[in-house]
Amino acid sequence: MQRVLAIDYGAKRVGLALSDLMQIVGSPFKTITNNSSLILNIQTIIKEKEVGCVIVGLPKGMKGQMTAQTEHVLEFVEKLKDNNINVELIDERLSSISAAKALVEQGIKTGHNKSLIDQTAAAIFLQQYLDTQSK
């Protein structure tokens, strides 16, 4: 099997999470800067980490409506597809809030650890994805 890569896309930072090779557990991987090398960096990770599936968190409003951030994510997904990266979208509502709460519960201060929130949020919706795939 191959890993699943989850991407929590943001204007400044992009949180990444990876599954294990058996696609059972999702873990925070790293946070990368959203810059002109973003797609290249993701392609490198896909190759180095044996990724077979990429999921991107789709932020929607609480009532499921499209937001400005939803549009930015959809534009990013199109860039991935233009570079031959197959992508699945997953609802990521509240994942960043859940990530921040989880980190606080572990005694990790979130004020200066925004990148940790991003990768933890990606791990949260990655695990949700993995759990639905195994049923």
C-alpha positions in Angstrom: 0.0 0.0 0.0 0.9 3.6 -0.2 0.5 6.5 2.2 -2.2 9.1 2.1 -1.1 12.8 2.3 -3.5 15.3 3.8 -3.2 19.0 3.1 -4.6 21.8 5.2 -4.1 24.8 2.8 -3.6 28.3 4.1 -2.5 31.6 2.6 0.7 31.6 4.6 1.2 28.0 5.8 0.2 24.6 4.5 -0.2 21.9 7.1 0.6 18.3 6.1 -0.2 15.0 7.6 0.7 11.5 6.5 -0.8 8.1 7.0 1.2 5.0 7.7 1.7 2.6 4.8 -1.2 0.5 5.9 -3.5 3.6 5.9 -4.6 3.0 9.4 -3.2 6.0 11.4 -2.8 9.6 10.3 -0.1 11.7 12.0 1.0 15.3 11.7 4.0 15.5 9.3 5.1 19.1 8.8 4.1 22.6 7.9 5.5 24.2 4.8 5.4 27.8 3.6 2.9 28.7 0.9 5.2 30.2 -1.7 6.1 29.8 -5.4 7.7 26.4 -4.6 4.6 24.9 -2.9 3.6 22.5 -5.7 7.2 21.4 -6.3 7.6 20.8 -2.5 4.4 18.7 -2.5 5.5 16.7 -5.5 8.8 15.9 -3.8 7.0 14.8 -0.6 4.7 12.6 -2.7 7.6 10.9 -4.3 9.8 10.6 -1.2 7.1 9.4 1.1 5.4 6.9 -1.3 2.1 8.8 -1.4 -0.7 7.2 -3.4 -3.6 9.5 -2.5 -3.8 13.2 -1.7 -6.7 14.7 0.2 -7.2 18.4 0.7 -9.4 19.9 3.4 -12.2 21.9 2.0 -13.2 24.7 4.4 -16.9 25.5 4.2 -19.1 27.8 6.4 -20.9 26.2 9.3 -24.0 25.8 7.1 -22.0 24.2 4.3 -21.8 27.4 2.2 -18.8 28.4 0.1 -16.5 31.0 1.6 -13.6 33.1 0.3 -11.2 30.5 1.7 -13.2 27.7 0.0 -12.5 29.5 -3.4 -8.8 29.7 -2.6 -8.6 26.0 -1.8 -10.4 25.1 -5.0 -7.9 27.2 -7.0 -5.1 25.4 -5.2 -6.6 22.0 -6.0 -6.8 23.0 -9.7 -3.1 23.8 -9.6 -2.4 20.3 -8.1 -4.5 18.7 -10.8 -2.7 20.7 -13.5 0.5 19.1 -12.2 -1.0 15.6 -12.5 -1.7 15.2 -8.8 -5.0 13.4 -8.1 -6.9 15.0 -5.3 -9.9 14.1 -3.2 -11.6 16.8 -1.2 -12.8 16.3 2.4 -14.9 18.6 4.6 -12.6 20.1 7.2 -15.0 22.2 9.2 -13.8 22.8 12.7 -10.5 20.8 12.2 -8.3 23.8 13.2 -10.4 24.5 16.3 -10.2 20.8 17.2 -6.5 20.8 16.6 -5.9 23.9 18.8 -8.0 22.3 21.6 -6.1 19.0 21.4 -2.7 20.8 21.6 -3.8 22.9 24.6 -5.0 19.7 26.3 -1.4 18.4 25.8 0.0 21.5 27.4 1.3 23.0 24.1 0.9 26.7 23.8 -0.7 27.5 20.5 0.1 31.2 20.2 3.6 30.7 18.7 2.8 27.2 17.3 0.5 28.0 14.5 2.3 25.7 12.2 1.7 22.9 14.6 -2.0 23.6 14.5 -2.0 23.4 10.7 -0.4 20.0 10.6 -2.5 18.7 13.5 -5.7 19.9 11.7 -4.5 18.0 8.6 -4.0 14.9 10.8 -7.5 15.2 12.2 -9.3 15.2 8.8 -6.8 12.6 7.5 -7.8 10.2 10.4 -11.5 10.9 9.6 -10.8 10.0 6.0 -8.9 6.8 6.9 -11.7 5.7 9.3 -14.3 6.0 6.5 -12.2 4.2 4.0 -11.7 1.1 6.2 -15.4 0.5 6.6 
